[in-house]
């Protein structure tokens, strides 16, 4: 089986080409292969699989073995792999995820995909869509701004679903926040039966923000595409930002576009190879010819 590693602004995964053969125990493999000391190292495992609804399907497993519904940074890398390896020859690709089929408009330079603009779908805000179990808030109601108690502190938060559930907390200085302290506590509050991702966000101006994240099932990551989307959407809803927002994360920058209620949100960012074991032969004589022009160890 072909295994390779890619990252979207530091959000790194091991990818498996499962278009012809599958993995029997992907959750177990995700835990072992994600270990940064005894495995390849990464935020999880993403399987690129056949689909009868799209060009391919993406199955994403966090480094604790739990399966996620969607990964914004990971899906851009799936689009890159599909184009660079000839599964699609046009500058767009459709990917089936657990949160629906997503369309990616690819950025192509000299025949190589370097990133994508992803239709993340229409954000959802109803308590039942998050899902969130909040006192006095029915499943078909928008809870608006909520106050959460965690670790002896109270946090004012906006709840947004963009395929994954997110709890967006606006703070004075995101760089001074420690997601490892409040993040795991909020993730597992009884209010969130499927757990939740937690973002700490500082709005810099009407077109930019700084974000740090605690991802459910993974912990602190360099970037979170769905989290950046949810944070930008929450800021627009609260009147803090306009419809285009540049989100600075630990690993780089994403651009989020959202025209408002009832419209899809769009995420734009890069996709990068780290290494591809299929690009080298077993005799150590160099490239086997299976790689692409920009593949290679630690590129």
C-alpha positions in Angstrom: 0.0 0.0 0.0 1.2 3.4 -0.8 1.7 5.6 2.2 2.8 9.2 2.2 2.8 12.3 4.5 1.4 15.7 3.6 0.5 18.8 5.6 -1.8 21.8 5.3 0.0 24.6 7.0 1.4 22.3 9.6 -1.7 20.1 10.2 0.1 16.9 9.2 -1.4 13.5 8.4 -0.2 10.1 7.0 -2.2 9.4 3.9 -3.0 5.9 2.5 -4.0 5.4 -1.1 -6.9 3.0 -0.6 -8.3 3.3 -4.1 -7.5 -0.3 -4.8 -7.0 -1.9 -1.4 -8.3 -0.9 2.0 -7.1 -1.0 5.6 -8.6 -3.6 7.9 -8.1 -1.7 11.2 -7.7 2.0 10.4 -8.3 3.2 13.9 -5.6 1.0 15.4 -3.2 2.0 12.6 -3.9 5.7 13.2 -2.8 5.4 16.8 0.4 3.6 16.0 1.4 5.5 12.9 0.7 8.9 14.4 3.1 8.4 17.3 5.8 11.0 16.8 8.5 8.8 18.6 7.6 5.3 17.6 5.7 5.8 14.4 5.8 8.2 11.4 4.3 11.0 13.4 1.2 13.1 12.6 -2.1 14.4 13.7 -3.8 11.3 12.3 -4.4 9.0 9.4 -6.4 9.9 6.2 -7.5 7.2 3.8 -8.2 8.1 0.2 -10.9 5.7 -1.0 -13.3 5.0 -3.9 -16.7 6.7 -4.0 -19.8 6.3 -6.0 -20.8 9.9 -5.2 -17.6 11.8 -5.9 -14.1 11.5 -7.3 -13.0 9.9 -4.1 -13.9 9.5 -0.4 -11.9 10.6 2.5 -11.9 8.8 5.9 -10.0 10.7 8.6 -8.9 9.2 11.9 -7.5 11.3 14.8 -4.3 10.2 16.5 -6.4 8.7 19.3 -8.2 6.4 16.8 -11.5 8.3 16.8 -13.0 8.9 13.3 -13.6 12.5 12.3 -16.3 13.8 10.0 -14.3 16.4 8.1 -10.8 17.9 8.0 -10.3 21.2 6.2 -6.5 21.0 6.0 -6.6 17.3 5.2 -9.1 17.6 2.4 -6.9 20.0 0.5 -4.1 17.5 0.6 -6.5 14.8 -0.7 -7.3 17.1 -3.7 -3.6 17.6 -4.3 -3.0 13.8 -4.3 -5.9 13.2 -6.7 -4.6 15.7 -9.2 -0.9 15.1 -9.0 -1.4 11.4 -9.4 -3.7 11.6 -12.4 -6.9 10.4 -10.7 -8.4 13.7 -11.9 -7.1 15.9 -14.8 -9.3 18.9 -14.3 -8.6 21.7 -11.8 -11.4 20.7 -9.4 -12.2 17.6 -7.4 -15.1 16.3 -5.4 -14.5 14.4 -2.2 -17.1 12.5 -0.2 -16.7 13.0 3.6 -18.9 12.0 6.6 -20.3 15.5 6.5 -21.2 15.4 2.8 -19.6 15.8 -0.6 -17.1 18.8 -0.8 -16.0 20.5 -3.9 -12.4 21.8 -4.2 -11.2 24.3 -6.7 -7.5 23.5 -7.1 -4.6 25.9 -7.5 -2.3 24.4 -10.1 1.2 25.7 -10.9 3.4 24.0 -13.6 1.2 21.0 -13.5 1.4 20.5 -9.7 -1.5 21.3 -7.3 -0.2 23.6 -4.5 -3.5 24.2 -2.7 -7.3 24.6 -3.0 -10.4 26.6 -2.3 -12.8 24.3 -0.5 -16.6 24.7 -0.3 -17.1 23.9 3.4 -20.9 24.0 3.1 -23.4 26.1 4.9 -22.5 26.6 8.6 -25.1 25.5 11.1 -25.9 27.0 14.5 -28.9 25.1 15.9 -28.2 23.3 19.2 -29.2 19.9 17.7 -26.8 20.4 14.8 -23.7 21.1 16.9 -24.8 19.0 18.9 -25.1 20.7 22.2 -27.3 19.9 25.2 -27.9 23.3 26.9 -30.4 24.0 29.7 -33.5 25.7 28.3 -32.3 25.5 24.7 -34.3 23.1 22.4 -32.5 21.2 19.7 -34.1 23.4 17.0 -33.0 26.7 18.5 -29.9 28.8 18.0 -28.3 29.2 21.4 -26.4 32.3 20.3 -23.6 33.3 22.7 -23.3 30.8 25.6 -21.4 30.8 28.9 -19.5 27.6 29.7 -17.9 26.7 33.1 -14.6 24.8 32.9 -11.7 24.5 35.2 -13.1 27.0 37.7 -13.5 29.7 34.9 -16.3 30.9 32.7 -15.9 31.3 29.0 -18.2 33.1 26.6 -18.5 31.1 23.4 -20.1 30.8 20.0 -21.1 27.3 18.8 -20.7 26.5 15.1 -20.9 23.3 13.0 -19.1 23.2 9.7 -19.2 19.4 9.4 -17.3 19.3 12.8 -18.6 20.9 16.0 -16.7 24.0 17.2 -16.7 26.2 20.3 -15.2 29.6 19.4 -13.9 31.7 22.4 -12.9 35.3 21.7 -10.0 36.4 23.9 -7.8 39.5 24.2 -4.6 37.7 23.3 -4.8 34.2 21.6 -1.0 33.9 21.9 -1.3 34.1 25.7 -4.0 31.5 25.8 -3.0 27.9 26.6 -5.4 25.6 24.7 -4.0 22.6 26.6 -5.5 23.9 29.9 -9.1 24.7 29.0 -9.3 22.8 25.7 -9.6 19.2 27.0 -12.0 20.2 29.7 -14.4 22.0 27.4 -14.0 19.2 24.8 -15.5 16.7 27.2 -18.2 18.8 28.9 -21.5 16.9 29.3 -23.1 19.6 27.0 -21.2 18.2 24.1 -22.2 14.5 23.7 -19.9 14.1 20.6 -17.1 16.2 22.1 -16.1 19.5 20.5 -13.2 21.4 19.1 -12.2 24.6 20.9 -10.7 27.7 19.3 -9.2 30.7 21.1 -9.5 33.7 18.8 -8.3 37.3 18.8 -9.8 39.7 16.2 -7.0 42.0 14.9 -9.2 44.0 12.5 -12.2 43.5 10.3 -10.3 41.4 7.9 -7.9 39.3 10.1 -7.7 37.3 13.3 -5.3 35.1 15.2 -6.4 31.6 16.3 -5.1 28.7 18.3 -6.9 25.4 18.6 -7.5 22.3 20.7 -8.9 19.6 18.4 -11.0 16.8 19.8 -9.3 13.5 19.5 -5.9 15.1 18.8 -5.0 17.9 21.1 -3.1 21.1 20.1 -2.4 21.2 16.4 -0.6 23.7 14.1 -3.8 24.5 12.3 -7.4 23.5 11.9 -9.3 24.3 8.7 -12.8 23.7 10.0 -11.8 25.6 13.2 -10.6 28.6 11.1 -13.9 28.5 9.1 -16.0 28.3 12.3 -14.1 31.1 13.9 -14.4 33.4 10.9 -18.1 32.7 10.7 -18.6 33.4 14.4 -16.8 36.7 14.0 -18.9 37.7 11.1 -22.1 36.8 12.9 -21.1 38.9 15.9 -20.3 41.9 13.7 -16.5 41.7 14.5 -15.3 41.0 10.9 -16.4 41.4 7.3 -17.0 38.6 4.8 -13.4 37.8 4.0 -11.1 37.0 6.9 -7.4 36.0 7.0 -6.9 33.6 9.9 -3.3 33.3 11.3 -2.7 29.9 12.8 0.4 28.5 14.4 1.4 26.8 11.0 0.4 29.5 8.6 -2.6 31.4 7.2 -6.0 30.5 5.7 -8.5 32.8 4.0 -12.1 32.3 4.8 -15.0 33.8 2.7 -18.6 33.8 4.0 -21.4 35.9 2.6 -23.7 35.4 5.6 -26.6 33.3 6.7 -27.7 30.6 4.3 -24.5 30.7 2.3 -21.6 28.3 2.0 -18.3 29.2 3.7 -15.1 28.9 1.6 -11.6 28.1 2.9 -8.5 28.7 0.8 -5.0 27.4 1.7 -2.0 25.4 0.6 -1.2 21.7 0.5 2.3 20.3 0.7 4.1 16.9 0.4 6.5 15.9 3.3 7.6 12.5 1.9 6.4 9.6 -0.1 7.8 6.2 0.5 6.5 4.9 -2.9 8.9 7.4 -4.6 12.0 5.3 -3.7 13.0 1.8 -4.5 14.1 -0.9 -2.0 17.6 -1.2 -3.4 18.4 2.4 -2.3 19.4 3.5 -5.8 17.1 6.5 -5.7 13.8 7.4 -7.3 11.7 4.5 -8.6 9.7 6.8 -10.8 6.6 6.5 -8.7 6.9 10.0 -7.3 5.8 13.4 -8.6 8.0 16.3 -9.6 7.7 17.9 -6.1 7.8 14.7 -4.0 10.8 13.7 -2.0 12.1 13.3 1.4 11.5 16.4 3.6 10.6 18.6 0.7 
